[in-house]
Structures are given as structure tokens and as C-alpha cells.
């Protein structure tokens, strides 16, 4: 083996997604957990909770990072601009696919500014200053706004 071959970068199978986490828990379809967002500490708790849950159900390390990053960004915007909100975590099984789904709601408080920030973030317009592009890190997302209930972002990353 030459020196050049020894120093070549070989990505870890764990990081590349070739090795999936080992499922430790299984769930029936439906609500798994609710996370209340009222203060900055709740944002950190949400990120940690999502990362741990993703590991427990068998997501790869990369998917764990994708999920926890998306939840962190959404939760941070909810606390910062709306003041409070909630994340409801679901286990979904659909057409042979299964995985976690997150419904993030700002509960309609101070929604005008948050609506703009989330809509900018959900468009792939190249404006990454306010919010990271969800379409690049999650499999599915949907943004809805209801004058009575506020803004809602639903995201999913399916287990492969």
C-alpha cells in the first residue's frame, strides 16, 4: 500500500448512513410525545429529545442530525418570534414507510413576523439568513397558517 492510499479519506459507514441505528423501541401509529416551547431552554430540550428518540427507533446518525437540526431551527423561531408553541411527535406508517413526524405550532401568538420568517425558510429562494431550507434536510414538510390556531410546520423523515 502506498502512502497516498493510506492517507486517502474513507467515509465512515456510520456517518454515510450505511449503518443504521438499532431499533430499541417500536410504537403504534399515533402521538408519541408533546413538547411545550415557552423559553430558550425548551428549544435545547426539544433538540435533545428528538435526537435521542431518533436514535432509539433506528435512524442513522445523519438522519438523527437532520431531524434534531430541523427541530432546533423551528423551535428556536417559535420561541424567539411567537413566544410559545408546541411540538407534537407522531409515529407514522404509510404505504410501507414508517418514521417520525413532527407537527410544530406557534399557537397563533405574534404570528405575523413568524409567518414571514417561516415562509421565507420554506421557499428555496436562496435566502438562508432567517431560516435554513427545510427541503434540503427533511423528506417532507408542509407549512400552514390558520388565523385562529396560528402557524404550523409539519416535517417528516422516513426510515429507509
C-alpha positions as CSV (number, residue, x, y, z in Angstrom):
1,X,0.0,0.0,0.0
2,X,1.4,3.4,-0.9
3,X,1.5,6.4,1.3
4,X,-1.1,8.1,-0.9
5,X,-3.5,5.1,-0.5
6,X,-3.0,5.2,3.3
7,X,-3.9,8.9,3.6
8,X,-7.0,8.8,1.3
9,X,-10.2,9.7,3.1
10,X,-12.6,6.9,3.6
11,X,-16.0,8.0,4.9
12,X,-17.2,6.1,8.0
13,X,-20.1,3.7,7.2
14,X,-21.8,5.1,10.3
15,X,-21.7,8.7,9.0
16,X,-22.5,7.8,5.4
17,X,-25.8,6.1,6.5
18,X,-24.7,2.6,5.6
19,X,-25.1,1.5,9.2
20,X,-28.5,2.3,10.6
21,X,-29.2,2.6,14.3
22,X,-30.6,-0.5,16.0
23,X,-34.2,-0.1,16.8
24,X,-34.8,-0.4,20.5
25,X,-38.4,0.8,20.6
26,X,-41.4,0.3,18.4
27,X,-44.6,2.4,18.5
28,X,-48.1,2.0,17.4
29,X,-49.1,4.8,14.9
30,X,-50.1,7.9,16.7
31,X,-48.8,10.5,19.2
32,X,-45.6,9.6,21.0
33,X,-44.8,12.8,22.8
34,X,-45.7,16.5,23.2
35,X,-43.0,19.2,23.8
36,X,-44.0,22.6,25.1
37,X,-42.0,25.6,23.9
38,X,-42.0,28.6,26.2
39,X,-38.4,29.5,26.9
40,X,-35.0,29.0,25.3
41,X,-34.2,26.0,27.5
42,X,-37.2,24.3,25.9
43,X,-35.6,24.6,22.5
44,X,-32.5,22.7,23.7
45,X,-34.7,20.1,25.4
46,X,-36.6,19.6,22.2
47,X,-33.4,19.1,20.2
48,X,-32.0,16.6,22.7
49,X,-35.3,14.7,23.0
50,X,-35.7,14.4,19.2
51,X,-32.1,13.2,18.7
52,X,-32.5,10.6,21.5
53,X,-35.9,9.4,20.1
54,X,-34.5,9.2,16.6
55,X,-31.6,7.0,17.8
56,X,-34.0,4.8,19.8
57,X,-36.2,4.0,16.8
58,X,-33.3,3.3,14.4
59,X,-32.4,6.4,12.4
60,X,-28.9,6.6,11.0
61,X,-26.5,9.2,12.6
62,X,-27.0,11.5,9.6
63,X,-30.8,11.3,9.9
64,X,-30.6,12.0,13.7
65,X,-28.7,15.1,12.9
66,X,-31.1,16.2,10.2
67,X,-34.1,15.8,12.5
68,X,-32.6,17.5,15.5
69,X,-31.3,20.4,13.4
70,X,-34.7,20.9,11.8
71,X,-36.5,20.8,15.1
72,X,-33.9,23.1,16.7
73,X,-34.4,25.7,14.0
74,X,-38.2,25.6,14.1
75,X,-38.4,25.6,17.9
76,X,-36.0,28.5,18.1
77,X,-38.0,30.6,15.7
78,X,-41.2,29.7,17.6
79,X,-39.8,30.8,21.0
80,X,-38.0,33.8,19.6
81,X,-40.8,35.3,17.4
82,X,-44.0,33.8,18.7
83,X,-43.2,33.5,22.4
84,X,-44.6,30.0,22.8
85,X,-45.7,26.9,21.0
86,X,-45.7,23.2,20.9
87,X,-44.2,20.2,19.0
88,X,-46.2,17.0,18.8
89,X,-44.2,13.9,17.8
90,X,-46.1,11.2,15.9
91,X,-45.1,7.7,14.7
92,X,-46.4,7.2,11.2
93,X,-46.7,4.2,9.0
94,X,-47.8,4.8,5.4
95,X,-47.5,2.7,2.2
96,X,-44.7,0.6,3.6
97,X,-42.8,3.5,5.0
98,X,-42.5,4.3,8.7
99,X,-40.9,7.1,10.6
100,X,-41.3,10.2,12.8
101,X,-43.4,13.1,12.0
102,X,-43.3,16.4,13.9
103,X,-46.1,19.0,14.0
104,X,-44.8,22.3,15.2
105,X,-47.3,25.0,16.1
106,X,-46.8,28.6,17.4
107,X,-50.3,28.7,18.8
108,X,-51.2,31.9,17.0
109,X,-49.2,34.3,19.2
110,X,-47.4,37.2,17.4
111,X,-47.8,35.2,14.2
112,X,-47.3,37.9,11.6
113,X,-43.5,38.1,11.9
114,X,-43.1,34.3,12.3
115,X,-45.2,33.7,9.3
116,X,-42.8,35.7,7.1
117,X,-39.8,34.0,8.6
118,X,-41.1,30.5,8.1
119,X,-42.4,31.2,4.6
120,X,-39.0,32.6,3.6
121,X,-37.4,29.5,5.1
122,X,-39.8,27.1,3.3
123,X,-39.1,28.6,-0.1
124,X,-35.8,27.6,-1.8
125,X,-35.2,31.3,-2.6
126,X,-31.5,31.3,-1.6
127,X,-32.3,33.5,1.5
128,X,-30.8,31.4,4.3
129,X,-30.3,34.3,6.7
130,X,-33.6,33.8,8.6
131,X,-34.1,30.0,8.4
132,X,-32.5,27.0,6.9
133,X,-34.1,25.4,3.9
134,X,-36.2,22.5,5.2
135,X,-36.5,20.8,1.8
136,X,-32.8,20.0,2.0
137,X,-32.8,18.3,5.3
138,X,-36.3,16.6,5.6
139,X,-38.2,14.2,3.3
140,X,-41.5,16.0,3.6
141,X,-42.7,19.3,5.0
142,X,-45.8,21.4,4.9
143,X,-46.4,24.9,6.1
144,X,-50.0,26.0,7.0
145,X,-51.4,29.1,8.6
146,X,-54.7,29.5,10.3
147,X,-55.8,32.8,11.8
148,X,-57.4,31.0,14.8
149,X,-54.7,28.4,15.5
150,X,-51.5,30.1,14.2
151,X,-48.7,28.8,12.0
152,X,-47.9,25.1,11.7
153,X,-45.0,23.3,10.2
154,X,-45.2,19.5,9.7
155,X,-42.0,17.7,8.9
156,X,-41.1,14.0,8.3
157,X,-38.0,12.0,7.7
158,X,-38.8,8.3,6.8
159,X,-36.8,5.4,7.9
160,X,-35.2,3.8,4.9
